[in-house]
């Protein structure tokens, strides 16, 4: 055994009302957190108003201030 570089992932502590942007994958786009349980997160699209619930899935990558939301692209 020896010393290694290890990447650690921590589940993101969502909060209701939080506005998020998922960069890629099947959940890509802008969402608002509208519900939480220990195992699930419920999201709402600010454009289509579609609501979806998934197992908690996100890991913190970066937080930015002064960002247009929802994005216009």
VOGU-3710 file (C-alpha; in Angstrom, 3 decimals, decimal comma):
1> xxxxxxxxxx> 0,000/0,000/0,000  1,093/3,513/-0,651  -0,038/7,072/-1,021  -2,361/7,795/-3,958  -4,281/10,668/-5,418  -7,960/9,993/-4,723  -10,942/11,891/-6,056  -13,700/12,323/-3,475  -17,348/12,904/-4,401  -19,907/14,299/-1,976
11> xxxxxxxxxx> -23,648/14,337/-2,715  -24,865/17,883/-3,140  -27,067/19,204/-0,296  -29,963/20,570/-2,363  -32,308/23,172/-0,856  -35,886/23,871/-1,935  -36,140/26,974/-4,107  -32,598/26,560/-5,400  -32,039/27,366/-9,078  -29,597/25,025/-10,779
21> xxxxxxxxxx> -28,125/24,338/-14,230  -27,065/20,808/-15,180  -24,362/20,953/-17,851  -24,869/17,578/-19,561  -26,702/14,268/-19,593  -30,410/13,402/-19,651  -31,216/16,061/-17,035  -29,338/18,815/-18,907  -30,698/22,344/-18,548  -32,138/24,765/-16,007
31> xxxxxxxxxx> -34,188/23,512/-13,062  -35,663/24,718/-9,793  -35,599/22,415/-6,772  -39,227/22,145/-5,599  -39,130/19,125/-3,286  -36,736/16,908/-1,354  -36,709/13,670/0,577  -33,756/11,684/1,915  -33,583/9,775/-1,380  -35,345/11,906/-4,017
41> xxxxxxxxxx> -35,134/15,391/-5,511  -38,077/16,953/-7,366  -37,211/19,484/-10,064  -39,249/21,891/-12,187  -38,247/23,323/-15,549  -38,690/27,143/-15,516  -39,536/27,190/-19,240  -41,848/24,210/-19,837  -43,007/24,009/-16,185  -42,442/20,233/-16,420
51> xxxxxxxxxx> -41,880/18,560/-13,048  -39,722/15,470/-12,593  -38,540/13,472/-9,593  -35,288/11,511/-9,504  -33,059/9,743/-7,048  -30,525/12,247/-5,720  -27,812/12,354/-8,342  -25,764/15,565/-8,336  -22,339/16,263/-6,983  -21,053/19,765/-6,392
61> xxxxxxxxxx> -18,786/21,101/-9,149  -18,887/24,903/-9,107  -21,024/27,790/-7,909  -21,269/31,018/-9,898  -22,848/34,372/-9,048  -24,387/36,873/-11,458  -25,506/34,228/-13,967  -28,575/34,653/-16,218  -31,142/31,991/-15,320  -32,842/30,426/-17,147
71> xxx> -30,273/30,582/-19,909  -31,299/31,946/-23,267  -29,258/29,429/-25,364
//
